[in-house]
Amino acid sequence: GLIDDHRLAVRGGFTGNGCWIYLLGETFAEIGGSEFAEVVLGSLGGRPPALDLERERRLHRLLIGAARSDLLESAHDCAEGGIAIALAESAIAGGVGFAVTLPGDQPGHVGLFSESASRAVVSVAPERATELEDAAAKAGVPFSRLGETGGPGVVFDGLFESTLFGYTRGAFT
């Protein structure tokens, strides 16, 4: 695409401490054909994530509008590897850690590594969070606040934690 004003380009990495992290879109139990299935289960079989073009359109319109409004501090797609990889890549790119709690009641490995379509992890300044939530609701895009950026660690509450560049403690549940 074409960006009319380079100053409105949204970064893929976290930009600093204290930003609120949101998941835009929904996570379903869709592990078939995923990186998790290949690496952990040793299989690429199973049904791949479903694609709903209307959900995808709503997400993209929301992201474009949020970028044009200079609302987002960062945005990253949830593709290969799911939320876990999107968050890790955002942390590494920005050199800023995070602490999150996954929404819903799915098993940890599903919440972390499902590759459900039409999702993005975004960060926003706390004082603009209501603006993001209102825009998502108006666009018909489900959203969940996951946590906050900050520090040198990555914390997936109840699952595991690590430094940006090495494992520290915990286990998948």
N, C-alpha and C positions, 0 to 999 in steps of 0.2 A: 504494500500500500504506500500511499504518499502522505507524508506528514507535512502539513502546511507551516507549522511553527516548531522547529526543532526543540524549543524549550519545553514543549508539552510531551515529548517522548517519555514513555514510562519505562523505568529501569526494571530489569529482571531480578536484581539483587536488593536485599534489604538496605535501606538508606541510613539507618541509625537506631538508637535505643528508644524505646517507649512507644513505638507505633503499634497499633492494633492489627492483628492478623485475622483475616476472614477467609473462609471457603465460600466461593460462589458456585452454586450448583449442588447436586446431590451425589452421594456415594452409595453405590449398590454393591451387593456381593457378586462382583464380576472379576474373577481371577483368571478365567480361561484365556489362554493365549498371552498371558502377561509375563513381564520380566520375573515376577515372583514365582510363577508357575514353572518357568524354565530353570531358574537358578536354584530354587529351594525344592521344588517338587520333581524336577528333572523331566518335565513334560510340557509340551506346547499345546496339548489337547484341550478340549473343552470349548464351550461357547464363548466367543469374544464379546466384549462390551457392546451393548446396543447403542445405536446412534439415532437420536431423535432430532431431525433437522430443525424443528421449531424451537426446541430447547437451545440448540446451538446458536440459532439466529438471535434469540433473546439475550443470551450471554454475550455474544459479540457486540450487539447494539449497546448493552450496558457498559461494556469495557470501552468502547469507542467514545460514548458520551462522558464517561468518567475521566478518560484521558483528555478530552477536549476541555473539560472543566478543571483540569489540573487537580483532580481529587485524589488520585492514587500516588502513594509513595513508591510502590512497586507492584508488579503483576507477573505471575508465572503460570503457565499452563500445567495442568495435571495430566500428563501423558504417560510415557514409559516410567514405570515405577510408582505411580500414584502420588498421593499427598506427601508421603515420606520423602521422595526424591525431589519433588517441587520445593518443599521447605528446605531441604539440605542444600540444593543448588542455589536458592535465594540467599541462604546464610553464607555460603562460601563466596558467592559473587560479591556480596556486600561486606563480608568480613564481620558480620553481626550475627550473634546467636539468637535463640528464641526459646520460649516455653509455651507449649500448647497442650490442650486436651482435645482429643478427637470427639466429635459429636456422635450421638447415636449409641446403640448397644451392640454393634457388630463386634466379632472377635478382633483383637488388636491387629492381626496380620491382614485382615480384610480392610479395616479402616485405613491402615497405613499404605497398603500396596494395591488396592483395587484400582483398575484403570478405567473406571467409568468415564464416559465421554461428557463433554459440556461442563467442565469444571475449571476453575482457576483459583489460585491462592493469591490474595492481594494484601497489601498493607496500606494503612491510612493513618494520618495523624488523629489522635483521640478526639480532638475538637471537631473533626469532620466526619466522625463515625456515623452520626445520625443521618448526615447527608448521603453517605454510601448506602445505609440501610433503607432509606426512603427511595433512593434511585433503584435499588434492587427490587424492592417490593413493587414499585410502579412498573418495572420491566417484567415482572413475573418470574424473577430468578430467585430460587431459594438461597438463603445465606445462613452461615453459622459463624459466630466469633470463635476462633480457635485459641487465641492467646495474645502474646505480646513479644515484640522484638527486644533484644538486649543481651548484653554479656557475651562471654566467650563460649558458652555451652549451647547445646541443643537438648531440650527436655521434652519428651513425649510423656506427659504425666501418666503414671501407672504402668508404663511400658518399658521405657529405658531412657537413659541420658548419656550424653557424650560431650566431649569438647568438639570444637569445629573440625579438628583434625585427628581425633582418636577416641576410641571407646573408653568409657570410664566405669559404668556399672549398669546392672539391670538385665532383664530378660523379657522376651515377648511372652505375653499371657494368652 
